[in-house]
Structure formats: C-alpha cells, structure tokens
C-alpha cells in the first residue's frame, strides 16, 4: 500500500496529547495503524511529551495506584492483543472495535444517490461515520463549516484537490469546496469525522441533512 496523503503535525500532536474529539481520534488511530510514516512521527511527538512530563513537578499517588494499574492490564489479557490482528480484515483493529466486526458487521443506511452511511457511536463533540460510495458515483458538492477528516479504506475517490486511495487521509476545512467522485471498478469506502455540519449547495441535500446528521 502506497500512502500519499498523511496527517498533519497539528493533528498528530493533538492526538498524542489526548485533546482530539473521540471521532477524530478514531480516524487518526485507524490511519496510524495503516501508515508507518505517521506512526513514526507520532512516536516522536510522544517522546517529546514524555520529556515534558519529566520536567513537571511530581504528584503523590494513592498507595494502591500501581496495584490498580497492574490489575487493569491483567484484566485485558494477552488474548485480546492476538485477536486484534486479522490479515484478511478490511478494517484495522481500532475501527473494528467500534464497528463490532469487519465490513460484514456494518449496518448501512441510505444517504441518497446510491451512497450509504453508518454513523458510529462517539462523544457528542464531533461525529464519525463510514461512507460507501458506489464506483463512479459522487457525493453532492459541498463545503465545510469546520474540519472534516476522510480516510479511505477501500477503492479511491477524486475531488478538486487530488486523488485519494487506500490509507490516504484528506483534511478539509472551511476553505475547501469539493465534489468527491469514486473511481470506477470498486466501491469507495471511507471513514469520515466532522465537527460541524457540511455546507451543501443543492436543495435536496440541504433538506435531507437534518435526517442524515451530516
């Protein structure tokens, strides 16, 4: 897999610091599990964060803090780690945990124009969904009121900016207005997180927007 579009430093630093909304963290974690480059960059930010913590004043812990932590680790068990790896799965482990399985476990709902979506349960400060665009079909022309992260899991799409294939992530903001079109040959499946409603130009998408929660 060749990944051409990566996460920016701001997103990786926020993920390392634990300050991203849960929906964005899921997209970042899924991309990192697919991308050696971003995983290495994240490790460097984690190391910087660790150095900063070493310079902070110490805080007293409860006497049983270490024992409680070890109990949580033991409760997770080693079997869960082995089960996370599945060479035949389309979804990386972070995403499978939210879906409750792989592609066949997704409960798709129509979103218009042949496009289907499945909204995943996360905290209310942002939303994340799986989107399935039929080969050759497009998502209605739209802009953004906030930030949207779109990670390609299968197939590919093109928009006014570039081509995005498996593992690629597009970071969209208020300055991007586009019409993503899935390439022919294979449905495009993406994981997309937003922290504000999209801005559709056409009347029908605007009318459907409250019901589709996009």
Secondary structure, DSSP 4 states (H G I P E B T S, - for coil): --------HHHHHHHHHT-S-HHHHHHHHHHHHH-HHHHHHHHHHHHHHHHHHHHSPP----TTHHHHHHHHHHHHTTHHHHHT--TT-SS-HHHHHHHTSSGGG---EEEETTEEEEEEP--TTSEEEEEEE-TT-BPPPEEESS-EEEEEEES-EE-SS-EE-TT-EEEE-TT--B--EEPTTS-EEEEEEESS-EEE-SHHHHHHHHHHT-
